[in-house]
């Protein structure tokens, strides 16, 4: 029995010796690859049909309240039918062209700065965020890397409303050498410049993220998520996003590269 116990302890010690030490990154890069996965086309279409109808009804109800004029029901049904056909076409295109585009979320550490941006087919397609973590300042540069959009702006986290955070510390995985455990976050999405969208989503939908997080990387900024409540505690190395009542579809962000010091 003593020999068996010793072997188990020895194997465990080897496994954990292969994991990384805690690090505050100053150089190197982290890259996440995004995968949009439709697991059930029929459920996904039905879910989006329901969502589109609810959004149209919500907007029409709002317009009626503002104008005191009832919109013709037949026109409403035609709008829904048109919108539904557009959605179905988009879903079909998404299925047929699932490998046509590859979105990658980059985070680079250089000269005491953190640089975040998104690429598709190796081309930068987003603005470039340059964060000074010491001063907590943000500079935004256009994708051409020349035009400055804003400079020396106080960094701000997003305003998503966190409904619940559940930690599953006994569920562990090793991702790229880092010890991770599972965290499930439920939240209501907030869009900075879209009050109508915020009101509708807050009334009808809750977003969900399954995160595999590590405490071995100390960085309060991330290329994919921007919730302060998460990033001050741990760093996600895998993210699976879904929306309540939207069935048959998830978005995954998986580590493609991590090389930091």
N, C-alpha and C positions, 0 to 999 in steps of 0.2 A: 504493500500500500504506500509506503514511504517513497519507493521508487517511482510509482505512478504519479503521486503528488508532485514530486520533484520534476518529472517530465512535463507535466501540465504547466507548472510555474515557469519552467525554462522556455517552453513554446510561447507562453503569454508574454514573457519578457522580450523575446525576439520580435514578436509582432509589434509591441509598443515601442521598441527601440527603433523601428523603421519609420515611425511617424515623425512629423516635423516638430521642431521646438517653436515656442511662441515667438512671433516676429512682428515688428512694426516696419512695414515696407518703406524703403527709401529709393530703391532702384528696381528695375525689372518691369514685368507686364503680366496682366491677367486677361484672358480672353474667354468670353462665353459665346456659345453658339445657340441661336434660337431655333426651336423646332415647333411649328404649329401642326398639331396632330388631330386629324378628324378620324375618330375611331368608329363612329356610327353616323353615316351620311343622313339617313332618314331621321334619326333623333335630332341631329344638328339642324336640319332644315325646319323641322317642326318647331324646335325651340326658337329659331330666329324668326319664323313666321309669327309666333306668339309675341315675341319681343317687338317686332316691327309694328304689329297691329296695336299693341299697348302704347307704343311711342306716338303713333299717329293719333290715337284717341286722346292721349294726354295733351298733345299740342293743339288739337282741335277744340278740346274743352277749354283750354287756356285762351284760345282766340275768341271763342264764343263769350267767355266771361269778360274779355276786354272790349269787344265790339258790340255785344248784346244782339248779335245777329247769328241765327242758327244756320250752319252750313248744310247744303243739300246732302242727304244721306247717300244718294246714288253716286255723287262725286267722291264722297269719302271712300266708298267701296271700290271705286275705280282707282283711287290713289293707292289703296292697300294692295289691290291686284297688281298694279304696275310696280310698286315697291317690292312685292313678293317675287315677281319675275326677275327683277334686277338682283335681288339677294340670291336666288337660286342659280343665276348665271355666275355670280361671283363665287359661290360655293363650288360650283362645277369647275371653274377656272382654277380655284385654289387646289382642288384635288388633282387636276390634270397637270398643273405646273408646280407641284409641291417641291420639286427639286430644282426649279428654274432659278430661284433666288435663295441666297444664303445670307441671313443677317447675323452679324457678329458684333458683340458689345465689348469694347476694349477699355481697359484701364491701365495707364502707364504711370510709373513713378520715376520722376526725373528732376534733378536740381531742387529738391524739397517741394516740388509741385506734383499734383495728381491730375492727369489728363484723361478725360473720358470722351468717347465718340463711338458712332455706329458705322459699320461698313456693310456693303452688299456687293458680292462679287469683287472683293478687294478694292472697292472705291468708297471713299467717305461720303455718307449720305445724310449726315446730321451735322448740326452745329457742334463745335468742339468746346467742351467745358474745361477750363483750366482753373483748378482749385488750389488756393494757398491754405493748407490746413492749419498752419500756425496762426495766420491772421484771420482765418475763416472768411476769405474773400473769394469771389468768383469772377472770372473773366470769360466771356463767350466770344468765340471767333467763328466766322462762317466756314463752311466746309472747304472753301478755297484756301484756307489757312492764312489768308491775308486780311480780309475785311473784319474789323472789330465791331461786334454787335453791342456789347456792353463791357465795361471795365470797372474794377474795384467796387463791385457790388457785393453787399453782405450775402453770404451763402445762406440759403433757406431750404429746409427740408419740405417735402410735399405735405399737403393738408388732408391726406386721406384719413378718414375716421376709423381708428382701430376699434373693432367690436370685441375681439377676443384673441388672446395669444395663449396657445397651449404648448407646453414643452414635454417632449417624450425623451428624456435623457437616457433611458435604458435602451432605446433603439439607436444603435450606433453603426456607422459605416466609416471606412477609410476612403477618402477621395483625394487622389493625387498626393498621398502621404499625410494628409491632415485628418485628425480624428473629428468626426462630425456626429451630431445627433439631430433628431427630427423636431421641427417646430411647425405648428399649423397656425396660420394667421387668418382671421376673418376680418374684412374691412369694407367700408363703403368708399367708393372711388370719388375723388374730387378733381374736377377739371377747372383750371384757373379761370378760363374765360368763357365758361358755358354754364350759366346758372340753371337754364332749363334742363340740361343733361343731368346736372347734380341733383336737382329736385326729383326728377324721374327715377334715377338710379337709387337714390336714398330711400325712396318709397317702395321700390319693387325688387331690388337686387342686392345681394351681398357677394363680394368677391372673396376668393379663397386662394391662399398660397400655402403649398407644402414646401417647406424649406429644409435643406440639410445644411446645418450651420456649424462653424468651428469657432472656438475661442482662442485658437492658436494664431490667428491673424488679427492684429489690432489696427483697424482702419474704419473710421466713421463715415466713409464715403464708398459708394458702390456704383458700377456702371449700369446696373439693371434696376435696382430698387432704391428708394430714397426716403424710407420711413425712419425717423430718428429713434423711435421706440425699439426698432430692431438693431440698427447699426451701432448703437451705443453699447449693446450687449454682446453681439456676435456678428460674424461675417458669413453670409450665405455662399455656399459653393455649388448648390444646385437648387433650382427654383421650378416648381410646377404650378402654373396658374390655371384656375378655372372660375366660372361664374355660376352662382346659384341659378337654377332653372335653365341654364344653357347646357344641354346634354350632348354627349358625343364629341366633345372638343376640349382639348387642353393645349396650353402653350408651355413648352419646356425650355429652360435655359441651362445648358450643360457646359461644364468646364472643358474647353478645348486645349487651353494652355495656361500654365501657371509657373512663372519663373521669377521669383521675387527674393530680394535680400534686404 
